[in-house]
Amino acid sequence: MVAVTKTVDVDTINEAIDFGITDIGENRVQELTKKIDLIGDRVNYHLIGHLQTNKVKYIIDKVKLIHSLDRISLAKELDKRAKQNDLIINTLVQVNVAEEDTKFGLEVSQVLPFIEQVLAYDNIRIRGLMTMAPYTDDEVLLRKVFRTMYELKEKILSQDYENLSMDYLSMGMTNDYKIALEEGSNMIRVGSGIFGERN
Ligand SMILES: *Cc1c(COP(=O)(O)O)cnc(C)c1O
């Protein structure tokens, strides 16, 4: 579980860590780097939100996993900065299954060709897929979205790409994590369910 700590203050985060939280996620680079400075290496850090290319340099050597790889220009920058830092950056490809205008991510049909392009970058390792499902109580729709992700993961695995793994299916938030887990998620990102409603 990735505890999503956006807008949560550092004292509260430290308290959550004392209770056993091992991984925290932020969707803004500035907030993430500030918290890393204050909290240190007690936890693993995940960048779960949209990542601007010009901010990659601030987090490249600080995060365990970037959940929001969604375009080649970002892959290029991640690869360049990872090389400079002599590291391999772990990423998930973000998929916008429901094709919502308000969300980032590739359409399902774009994912395979995208992955094949990213495989050319030696310092990026794709470790799985991430999605944000629509905010809805429609369980049928949610299951359909999560199942589509699971099937996409299986399809990618069947290609036997070298230097790529599908270790993580990052899906499920406060509203829908139970359904996501039932449909094959193995990484949920929970914020308000742990810390309460955000302002
Ligand atoms: C805010 C956020 C979450 C957590 O949302 P909750 O509904 O508070 O659990 C998960 N993933 C991403 C990408 C987010 O931005």
The ligand as an SDF file (V2000), in Angstrom:
LIG
                    3D

 15 15  0  0  0  0  0  0  0  0999 V2000
   -4.9190   11.7240   -4.5110 C   0  0  0  0  0  0  0  0  0  0  0  0
   -4.5250   10.4970   -5.2470 C   0  0  0  0  0  0  0  0  0  0  0  0
   -4.7710    9.2140   -4.7290 C   0  0  0  0  0  0  0  0  0  0  0  0
   -5.4780    8.9580   -3.4090 C   0  0  0  0  0  0  0  0  0  0  0  0
   -6.7990    9.3950   -3.4260 O   0  0  0  0  0  0  0  0  0  0  0  0
   -7.8070    9.0730   -2.2100 P   0  0  0  0  0  0  0  0  0  0  0  0
   -9.1420    9.1360   -2.8260 O   0  0  0  0  0  0  0  0  0  0  0  0
   -7.5760   10.1470   -1.1990 O   0  0  0  0  0  0  0  0  0  0  0  0
   -7.4640    7.7310   -1.6660 O   0  0  0  0  0  0  0  0  0  0  0  0
   -4.3470    8.1280   -5.4680 C   0  0  0  0  0  0  0  0  0  0  0  0
   -3.7250    8.2710   -6.6590 N   0  0  0  0  0  0  0  0  0  0  0  0
   -3.4620    9.4780   -7.1790 C   0  0  0  0  0  0  0  0  0  0  0  0
   -2.7750    9.5530   -8.4900 C   0  0  0  0  0  0  0  0  0  0  0  0
   -3.8620   10.6310   -6.4980 C   0  0  0  0  0  0  0  0  0  0  0  0
   -3.5990   11.8260   -7.0350 O   0  0  0  0  0  0  0  0  0  0  0  0
  1  2  1  0
  2  3  1  0
  2 14  2  0
  3  4  1  0
  3 10  2  0
  4  5  1  0
  5  6  1  0
  6  7  2  0
  6  8  1  0
  6  9  1  0
 10 11  1  0
 11 12  2  0
 12 13  1  0
 12 14  1  0
 14 15  1  0
M  END
$$$$
